[in-house]
Protein backbone atom coordinates (compact mmCIF):
# COMPACT_ATOMS: atom_id res chain seq x y z
CA UNK A 1 0.00 0.00 0.00
CA UNK A 2 1.41 3.42 -0.97
CA UNK A 3 2.15 6.20 1.45
CA UNK A 4 0.00 9.27 1.95
CA UNK A 5 2.69 11.27 0.12
CA UNK A 6 2.39 8.99 -2.93
CA UNK A 7 -1.40 9.27 -2.83
CA UNK A 8 -1.28 13.07 -2.71
CA UNK A 9 1.26 13.18 -5.55
CA UNK A 10 -0.94 10.99 -7.78
CA UNK A 11 -4.05 12.99 -6.88
CA UNK A 12 -2.33 16.26 -7.75
CA UNK A 13 -1.16 15.00 -11.11
CA UNK A 14 -4.62 13.67 -11.94
CA UNK A 15 -6.31 16.92 -10.94
CA UNK A 16 -3.86 18.98 -12.99
CA UNK A 17 -4.55 16.88 -16.05
CA UNK A 18 -8.31 17.27 -15.57
CA UNK A 19 -8.10 21.03 -15.10
CA UNK A 20 -5.61 21.76 -17.88
CA UNK A 21 -5.88 19.46 -20.92
CA UNK A 22 -2.39 20.39 -22.09
CA UNK A 23 0.67 18.45 -23.19
CA UNK A 24 0.45 15.45 -20.88
CA UNK A 25 -3.30 14.92 -20.98
CA UNK A 26 -4.42 16.03 -24.41
CA UNK A 27 -1.65 15.42 -26.89
CA UNK A 28 -0.81 11.78 -26.28
CA UNK A 29 -4.46 10.84 -26.72
CA UNK A 30 -4.49 12.75 -30.00
CA UNK A 31 -1.44 11.12 -31.58
CA UNK A 32 -2.28 9.96 -35.10
CA UNK A 33 -0.29 8.10 -37.71
CA UNK A 34 -0.97 7.69 -41.40
CA UNK A 35 0.42 5.26 -43.94
CA UNK A 36 3.14 6.65 -46.20
CA UNK A 37 2.88 8.27 -48.67
CA UNK A 38 0.52 10.85 -47.23
CA UNK A 39 -0.53 14.46 -47.63
CA UNK A 40 -2.13 16.89 -45.24
CA UNK A 41 -3.63 20.32 -46.07
CA UNK A 42 -5.31 23.10 -44.10
CA UNK A 43 -9.02 23.86 -44.10
CA UNK A 44 -11.88 22.56 -46.23
CA UNK A 45 -10.17 23.63 -49.44
CA UNK A 46 -7.43 21.20 -48.45
CA UNK A 47 -9.68 18.35 -49.55
CA UNK A 48 -9.42 19.32 -53.22
CA UNK A 49 -5.76 20.09 -52.76
CA UNK A 50 -5.18 16.59 -51.42
CA UNK A 51 -7.01 15.03 -54.36
CA UNK A 52 -4.64 16.69 -56.82
CA UNK A 53 -1.56 15.91 -54.76
CA UNK A 54 -2.58 12.30 -54.25
CA UNK A 55 -2.72 11.68 -57.99
CA UNK A 56 1.03 12.30 -57.95
CA UNK A 57 1.91 10.53 -54.71
CA UNK A 58 0.02 7.31 -55.47
CA UNK A 59 2.05 6.91 -58.68
CA UNK A 60 5.34 7.27 -56.82
CA UNK A 61 5.77 10.97 -57.58
CA UNK A 62 7.62 13.43 -55.39
CA UNK A 63 6.27 15.22 -52.33
CA UNK A 64 7.43 18.50 -53.87
CA UNK A 65 5.37 17.97 -57.02
CA UNK A 66 2.40 16.90 -54.91
CA UNK A 67 2.25 19.95 -52.68
CA UNK A 68 2.71 22.32 -55.61
CA UNK A 69 -0.02 20.64 -57.65
CA UNK A 70 -2.26 20.50 -54.60
CA UNK A 71 -2.23 24.17 -53.64
CA UNK A 72 -2.60 25.24 -57.27
CA UNK A 73 -6.20 24.01 -57.03
CA UNK A 74 -7.46 26.69 -54.61
CA UNK A 75 -5.15 29.26 -56.23
CA UNK A 76 -7.21 28.95 -59.43
CA UNK A 77 -10.63 28.65 -57.79
CA UNK A 78 -12.62 31.93 -57.91
CA UNK A 79 -14.86 30.65 -55.10
CA UNK A 80 -11.96 30.66 -52.64
CA UNK A 81 -11.92 34.14 -51.16
CA UNK A 82 -8.54 33.94 -49.43
CA UNK A 83 -6.23 32.20 -51.90
CA UNK A 84 -5.22 33.35 -55.39
CA UNK A 85 -7.87 34.09 -58.01
CA UNK A 86 -10.98 35.39 -56.27
CA UNK A 87 -9.07 36.35 -53.14
CA UNK A 88 -10.29 39.44 -51.30
CA UNK A 89 -8.14 42.48 -52.10
CA UNK A 90 -6.19 44.87 -49.93
CA UNK A 91 -7.67 48.21 -48.90
CA UNK A 92 -6.61 49.70 -52.25
CA UNK A 93 -8.55 47.07 -54.18
CA UNK A 94 -5.49 45.09 -55.30
CA UNK A 95 -5.17 41.32 -54.97
CA UNK A 96 -1.62 40.65 -53.80
CA UNK A 97 -0.35 37.11 -53.37
CA UNK A 98 2.24 35.44 -51.15
CA UNK A 99 3.59 31.89 -51.38
CA UNK A 100 6.51 29.68 -50.46
CA UNK A 101 7.67 26.13 -51.07
CA UNK A 102 10.37 23.99 -49.44
CA UNK A 103 11.79 20.52 -49.99
CA UNK A 104 13.46 17.91 -47.79
CA UNK A 105 16.94 19.27 -48.50
CA UNK A 106 16.44 22.83 -47.13
CA UNK A 107 15.94 24.24 -50.63
CA UNK A 108 13.21 26.88 -50.65
CA UNK A 109 11.67 29.66 -52.68
CA UNK A 110 9.10 32.37 -52.03
CA UNK A 111 7.28 35.33 -53.53
CA UNK A 112 5.46 38.14 -51.76
CA UNK A 113 3.19 41.03 -52.76
CA UNK A 114 2.87 39.48 -56.22
CA UNK A 115 0.10 40.89 -58.44
CA UNK A 116 -1.72 39.59 -61.53
CA UNK A 117 -0.13 36.13 -61.61
CA UNK A 118 -2.46 33.16 -61.12
CA UNK A 119 -0.08 30.66 -59.51
CA UNK A 120 2.36 32.24 -57.05
CA UNK A 121 3.33 28.80 -55.71
CA UNK A 122 4.78 27.84 -59.09
CA UNK A 123 6.66 31.13 -59.28
CA UNK A 124 8.04 30.42 -55.80
CA UNK A 125 9.27 27.02 -56.97
CA UNK A 126 11.10 28.62 -59.88
CA UNK A 127 12.68 31.12 -57.49
CA UNK A 128 14.01 28.08 -55.64
CA UNK A 129 15.17 26.23 -58.73
CA UNK A 130 16.35 28.99 -61.07
CA UNK A 131 17.70 31.82 -58.92
CA UNK A 132 20.33 32.15 -56.19
CA UNK A 133 17.69 33.75 -53.96
CA UNK A 134 15.08 32.54 -51.50
CA UNK A 135 12.48 35.28 -52.10
CA UNK A 136 11.39 37.81 -54.70
CA UNK A 137 8.79 40.48 -54.01
CA UNK A 138 6.49 42.93 -55.73
CA UNK A 139 7.43 44.10 -59.22
CA UNK A 140 10.61 42.06 -59.16
CA UNK A 141 8.64 38.88 -58.56
CA UNK A 142 6.20 39.80 -61.30
CA UNK A 143 8.96 40.56 -63.81
CA UNK A 144 10.57 37.22 -63.04
CA UNK A 145 7.25 35.39 -63.46
CA UNK A 146 6.55 37.01 -66.83
CA UNK A 147 10.07 36.18 -68.00
CA UNK A 148 9.43 32.55 -67.07
CA UNK A 149 6.29 32.43 -69.20
CA UNK A 150 3.52 33.19 -66.73
CA UNK A 151 0.58 35.18 -68.05
CA UNK A 152 -0.51 38.48 -66.54
CA UNK A 153 -4.22 38.52 -65.70
CA UNK A 154 -6.73 40.28 -63.49
CA UNK A 155 -7.38 38.27 -60.32
CA UNK A 156 -10.05 40.54 -58.83
CA UNK A 157 -13.40 38.85 -59.46
CA UNK A 158 -16.63 40.83 -59.60
CA UNK A 159 -17.75 39.28 -56.34
CA UNK A 160 -14.57 40.29 -54.52
CA UNK A 161 -14.73 43.76 -56.06
CA UNK A 162 -18.27 44.26 -54.79
CA UNK A 163 -17.30 43.10 -51.30
CA UNK A 164 -14.38 45.53 -51.30
CA UNK A 165 -16.60 48.41 -52.40
CA UNK A 166 -19.00 47.58 -49.58
CA UNK A 167 -16.10 47.44 -47.11
CA UNK A 168 -14.95 50.91 -48.23
CA UNK A 169 -18.11 52.44 -46.76
CA UNK A 170 -16.71 51.93 -43.24
CA UNK A 171 -13.11 50.93 -43.98
CA UNK A 172 -12.75 49.00 -40.74
CA UNK A 173 -9.96 46.45 -40.58
CA UNK A 174 -10.88 43.79 -38.04
CA UNK A 175 -9.62 40.37 -39.11
CA UNK A 176 -11.62 37.56 -37.53
CA UNK A 177 -10.05 34.31 -38.64
CA UNK A 178 -12.48 31.38 -39.16
CA UNK A 179 -15.25 33.94 -39.75
CA UNK A 180 -13.86 36.59 -42.12
CA UNK A 181 -11.92 34.08 -44.19
CA UNK A 182 -9.90 30.90 -44.10
CA UNK A 183 -6.76 32.85 -45.04
CA UNK A 184 -4.06 30.36 -46.07
CA UNK A 185 -3.72 26.95 -47.58
CA UNK A 186 -0.71 25.05 -46.32
CA UNK A 187 0.13 21.53 -47.54
CA UNK A 188 2.67 18.99 -46.29
CA UNK A 189 3.50 15.64 -47.87
CA UNK A 190 5.70 12.55 -47.52
CA UNK A 191 6.32 10.56 -50.68
CA UNK A 192 7.14 6.87 -51.22
CA UNK A 193 10.87 7.61 -50.88
CA UNK A 194 10.30 9.21 -47.49
CA UNK A 195 11.04 12.71 -48.76
CA UNK A 196 9.07 15.56 -47.19
CA UNK A 197 7.98 18.83 -48.77
CA UNK A 198 5.64 21.70 -47.98
CA UNK A 199 3.88 24.59 -49.70
CA UNK A 200 1.93 27.60 -48.48
CA UNK A 201 -0.04 30.16 -50.52
CA UNK A 202 -2.48 32.97 -49.80
CA UNK A 203 -3.95 36.27 -50.90
CA UNK A 204 -3.40 37.45 -47.36
CA UNK A 205 -5.65 39.19 -44.90
CA UNK A 206 -8.64 40.85 -46.54
CA UNK A 207 -8.38 44.66 -46.75
CA UNK A 208 -4.83 44.73 -45.40
CA UNK A 209 -2.61 47.75 -46.01
CA UNK A 210 -1.10 47.63 -49.48
CA UNK A 211 2.31 46.00 -49.18
CA UNK A 212 1.52 44.01 -46.05
CA UNK A 213 3.09 40.56 -46.01
CA UNK A 214 2.04 37.89 -43.53
CA UNK A 215 3.68 34.68 -42.43
CA UNK A 216 2.72 32.55 -45.45
CA UNK A 217 5.74 33.25 -47.68
CA UNK A 218 8.25 33.39 -44.82
CA UNK A 219 10.32 30.25 -44.35
CA UNK A 220 10.35 29.47 -40.63
CA UNK A 221 7.08 31.29 -39.98
CA UNK A 222 4.35 30.05 -42.33
CA UNK A 223 6.27 26.93 -43.38
CA UNK A 224 9.33 24.92 -42.43
CA UNK A 225 10.66 21.56 -43.61
CA UNK A 226 13.50 19.47 -42.23
CA UNK A 227 13.91 16.28 -44.23
CA UNK A 228 15.35 14.38 -41.26
CA UNK A 229 12.64 15.43 -38.80
CA UNK A 230 9.37 16.61 -40.36
CA UNK A 231 7.49 19.69 -41.47
CA UNK A 232 4.99 22.25 -40.21
CA UNK A 233 2.80 25.00 -41.64
CA UNK A 234 0.71 27.72 -40.06
CA UNK A 235 -2.64 29.38 -40.54
CA UNK A 236 -4.32 32.30 -38.85
CA UNK A 237 -3.07 35.78 -37.99
CA UNK A 238 0.29 36.05 -39.73
CA UNK A 239 1.76 38.71 -37.48
CA UNK A 240 1.41 36.41 -34.47
CA UNK A 241 3.13 33.55 -36.29
CA UNK A 242 5.97 35.78 -37.48
CA UNK A 243 6.69 37.04 -33.97
CA UNK A 244 7.39 33.50 -32.78
CA UNK A 245 8.89 31.87 -35.92
CA UNK A 246 6.02 29.44 -35.42
CA UNK A 247 6.58 26.65 -37.95
CA UNK A 248 10.31 26.44 -37.26
CA UNK A 249 9.48 26.18 -33.56
CA UNK A 250 7.14 23.25 -34.22
CA UNK A 251 9.81 21.37 -36.18
CA UNK A 252 12.46 22.02 -33.52
CA UNK A 253 10.21 20.58 -30.82
CA UNK A 254 9.68 17.50 -32.98
CA UNK A 255 13.47 17.30 -33.21
CA UNK A 256 13.51 17.17 -29.41
CA UNK A 257 11.14 14.20 -29.43
CA UNK A 258 7.68 15.75 -29.29
CA UNK A 259 4.89 14.33 -31.44
CA UNK A 260 3.41 16.60 -34.14
CA UNK A 261 0.39 17.42 -31.97
CA UNK A 262 2.54 18.14 -28.92
CA UNK A 263 4.87 20.34 -30.94
CA UNK A 264 1.94 22.29 -32.43
CA UNK A 265 0.46 22.78 -28.98
CA UNK A 266 3.72 24.14 -27.63
CA UNK A 267 3.88 26.70 -30.44
CA UNK A 268 0.25 27.71 -29.87
CA UNK A 269 0.88 28.16 -26.16
CA UNK A 270 3.92 30.32 -26.88
CA UNK A 271 1.79 32.59 -29.07
CA UNK A 272 -0.87 32.83 -26.40
CA UNK A 273 1.75 33.69 -23.79
CA UNK A 274 3.17 36.47 -25.95
CA UNK A 275 -0.24 37.89 -26.87
CA UNK A 276 -1.94 37.97 -23.48
CA UNK A 277 -3.26 41.50 -24.00
CA UNK A 278 -4.11 40.91 -27.69
CA UNK A 279 -6.19 37.74 -27.55
CA UNK A 280 -9.50 39.15 -28.83
CA UNK A 281 -10.38 37.35 -32.08
CA UNK A 282 -6.87 35.88 -32.26
CA UNK A 283 -6.70 32.55 -34.05
CA UNK A 284 -3.57 30.64 -35.05
CA UNK A 285 -3.25 26.99 -35.92
CA UNK A 286 -0.43 24.68 -36.94
CA UNK A 287 -0.25 21.43 -38.88
CA UNK A 288 2.72 19.09 -38.65
CA UNK A 289 3.98 15.73 -39.86
CA UNK A 290 7.08 13.83 -38.87
CA UNK A 291 9.36 11.38 -40.64
CA UNK A 292 7.40 8.41 -39.23
CA UNK A 293 4.10 9.51 -40.77
CA UNK A 294 2.62 10.84 -37.54
CA UNK A 295 0.57 13.99 -38.06
CA UNK A 296 -1.66 16.41 -36.24
CA UNK A 297 -2.93 19.94 -35.79
CA UNK A 298 -3.52 22.30 -32.91
CA UNK A 299 -5.03 25.79 -32.74
CA UNK A 300 -5.82 28.49 -30.22
CA UNK A 301 -9.56 28.21 -30.78
CA UNK A 302 -11.94 25.67 -32.21
CA UNK A 303 -12.89 25.79 -35.89
CA UNK A 304 -9.58 24.82 -37.48
CA UNK A 305 -9.83 21.67 -39.62
CA UNK A 306 -7.63 19.94 -42.14
CA UNK A 307 -7.67 17.25 -44.81
CA UNK A 308 -5.50 14.13 -44.64
CA UNK A 309 -5.05 11.51 -47.37
CA UNK A 310 -3.16 8.22 -47.35
CA UNK A 311 -3.42 4.74 -48.85
CA UNK A 312 -5.22 3.10 -45.96
CA UNK A 313 -8.02 5.57 -45.27
CA UNK A 314 -8.25 7.78 -48.35
CA UNK A 315 -9.05 11.50 -48.24
CA UNK A 316 -10.92 12.74 -45.19
CA UNK A 317 -11.40 15.79 -42.97
CA UNK A 318 -10.35 16.00 -39.34
CA UNK A 319 -10.68 18.68 -36.67
CA UNK A 320 -7.59 20.02 -34.98
CA UNK A 321 -7.32 19.98 -31.21
CA UNK A 322 -7.61 23.42 -29.64
CA UNK A 323 -6.98 25.34 -26.45
CA UNK A 324 -10.19 27.35 -26.07
CA UNK A 325 -13.60 27.95 -27.64
CA UNK A 326 -14.80 31.12 -29.34
N, C-alpha and C positions, 0 to 999 in steps of 0.2 A: 504493500500500500504506500502511495507517495506521501510526501510530507505536505504540510499546509503551504509551505513556500512554493512547492511544485504546482500545487493546485491553483494558487493565486496567479502564478506565472502563466499557466495554461489559460485560465479564465481571462486574464488581461489580453493575451494575444487573440483569443476568440472574439472578445468584445471589440477590439480594435478593427478586426477584419469585418465585423458586422457593421460597424459605424462608418468605416471608410473603405469602400470597395476599390482599393488601389492596387498597387503592384502585386502584393502577395495573394490577395483574395480574388481579384477580377481577372488578371491577365492569364494565369495558368489555366483557368477554366476555359478561356477563349482561344487557346492555342489551336491553330488549324494548319493542316498540311495538305497540299495538292499533289497530284502526280505530274511529274515533269514529262514533256514541256508544259508550261502554263503561262497565262497572261492575266493581269489584273488591271482594271481601269476605274477611275473615279466616276461617280454619279451614274444616273440612268443612261446618259449618252455613252457610257462605257460599254454598254451591252453591244451596241452596233460596232463600236471600236474593236471589241474582242472578236466579233464575228470575222471582221476583215483580217485581223492579226492572226487568228487561228487558222485561216486558210493557208497561211505561210508556215506556221509552226508545225501543223500536222503533216506537212510534206517534207519536214526536215530543214526548213528554212531558218534563217538567223533571227535571233531576238531583235536585233537592230532593225531589220526589214519589217518585222512584225509590228513593233511599236510605231514606226513611221507610218506604215499603211493604216494602222488602226486609228490614230488620231487625225489622219487626213479625212476620215468620214465625217466627224462633226465639224471640221474646218470648212467643209463644202456644203453643209446643211443650213439653208436659210432659216430653218425653224429653231436652230440653236442660237439663243440670244446672247451668249457669252463666249463663243468660240468662233473665230473666223468670219466667214460670209454670213451676214445676218446679225452679227454681234452688235450690241448697243454701243453707240459712239461715245466719244469724250464730250466735254461741255461745249466744244466748238463744232460739234457735229461730224467729227472725223473718226473713222474706225481705224484704230491703230493696234497692231498685233505684236505679240511677244511669243517666243517659243525657244525651247532648247532640247537637245538630244545628247545622249551619252552612252558609250558602250562599255564593255567589261574591262577594257584596257586603258581607262582614264582618258580616252579621246572624247572630245566634246565640242559642240558648236551651238551658237545661239544668235538670235536676232531680237531686236527690241524696237518699239515705236515704228514698226514697218507698216506702210500704207499701200493699199491697192494691189496687194499680191495675195492670191487665194490661199496658198499653202506655205505659211511661214515655217512649218516644221521641216519641209523639204529644203528650204533655203538654209535653215540652220544646219542640216546635215551636210550641205555643200560647203558651208563655212568650215565645218570640221574637216572635211575631206580635201578641200581644194585651196585653203588659205592657211597661213601660219598663225591665224588668230583664233580666239575662242568666241568672240562676239563682234557683230556689226550692228549698227543702229541707224535709225532714221533714213535720211537720203542715201547714205553710204550703203546701207543694207538693200535699199530698193535698187540702186544702180547695179550692185552686184547681182541681184536676182534677175534683172532685165538682161544683163550680159550673159547670164547662164540659161537664158531662154524662157524665163517665166513671162507671163502675159500680164500687162497692167489692166486692171478692171475695177469698176466701182463696187465696193463691198457693202455699201449702205443700202439696205433694202427699204422699200416704202414703209413697211411696218415699223422698222427701227427709226426711220426718219420721223414718222408721226409721233412715236413715243418721245423722241428727243424734243420735238417742237412742243409737246405737252409739258415736258419737264421744264422747259425754258420759262414757263409762266411763273414758276416759283424759284427755280434754280437752286433747289436745296440738295446738297450732297450728303446723303445718309445711307451708306451701304449697309444692307441687312442681308448677310449671306444666308442661303437656304430659302430666302423669301424674295429678295430682289433678283437674284440670279444664281446660277450654279457655277459661276466664274470659270474655273479651269477644267481642262481634262488632262489628267496625268495617267500614263500607262507604263507598266513594268512587265517584263517578260523574261522567262528562262527558256532557252531552246534545248533541243535534243543533245547538243554538245555540252550543255551546262553553262553556256555563256549567258550573261545577264545584260540587259539594256533597258533604257528608260527614255521616255519622251514627255514633254509638257508643252501645252499650247493654249493660248487664251486671247481674247480681245480685251481683257482687263476689266477693271471695275467700271461699271456704267457711269458716264458723266464725270469721269475723273478730269483733273486738269490736263490740258494738252501737254504731252511729254512725260507724263507720269509712267513709271515702269514699276511693276510689282515684282513678286518673287519668282514668277513662272519661268522667265528666261535666265535666271541666275543660278548657275551651278553651285550647289551647296545649300541653297535656300529652297527653291521650288523643286529641285531634283538633285539626286546624287546617286552614283553607281560605283561600287567597288566590286570588281569581278571575283575577288576571293571571299567576300563577305555577303553582300546583298545589295539591295537598292531601296530607295524611298522617294516618295514625291509628296507634295503638299497641296492643299486646297484651302480656300478661305481668304481672310484678310492678309494680303501680301506683305504689308508693312510689318505685321507682327511676326511673320515667318522670317523676314529678312533680318530683323533685330536679333534673332536667336540662331541664325544659320540652321534652320530647322531640319531639313532633310539630311544634311551632313551629320547633325547630332544623332538622328535616328540610326544611321549606319554605324556610327562610332559606338553606340551602345550595343548594337548587335555584335560588333567586333569584341566587345567585352563580355559577350555571352548571353545577352538578353534576347528573348524571342522577339519577332517582329511586333507583336501587340505590346509587349512590355516596353520596347524601345519607343514606339509611337506614343505610349502613355507618358513616358518620361519627358519627351519633347513637348507634349501638350501641357503638362504640369509646369514646365519651365516657362512657357508662354504665359500661362495664367499667373504665375508668381511675379513676372515682370510687367504685367498689365493689370495689377490689382485695382487701380483707379480708373481703368479704361475698359472695363469688362462689358459695358452695355452693348448689346448686339454683336459682341465679338464671337466669331466662329472661325476655328482653324481645325483642320483634320489632316492626318497623315496616313498614307498607305505604305506598306513595306513588305518585301519578300527577302528570304535569305537563300543561301546556296543550297540548302536542303529541301527547298520547296515549301517551307513554312511561310505563311502569309498572314496579314491582318491589318486592321485599321483602327484608329482611335481618334476621337474628336472632342472638342470642348463641350459641345452641346449635341443633343440628338438631332437626327435628320440627315446625317452624312451616310450615304450608301455607296456601294461599289459593285462592279461586275467581276466575276472570276470564271475563267474557263480552263479546263484541263481534260485529259482523255477520259478519266473515270466518270466524271459527273457533268461534263458538258458546260454550257454557258449559263450562269445563274447570277442572281443578285443577292447580296448579303448586306446587312446593316452593320456599320462600325460600332464598336463599343464607345461609350461617351462618359464624360465626367458629370454633366449636369443637364437638366431639361430647360427648354426655353420658358 
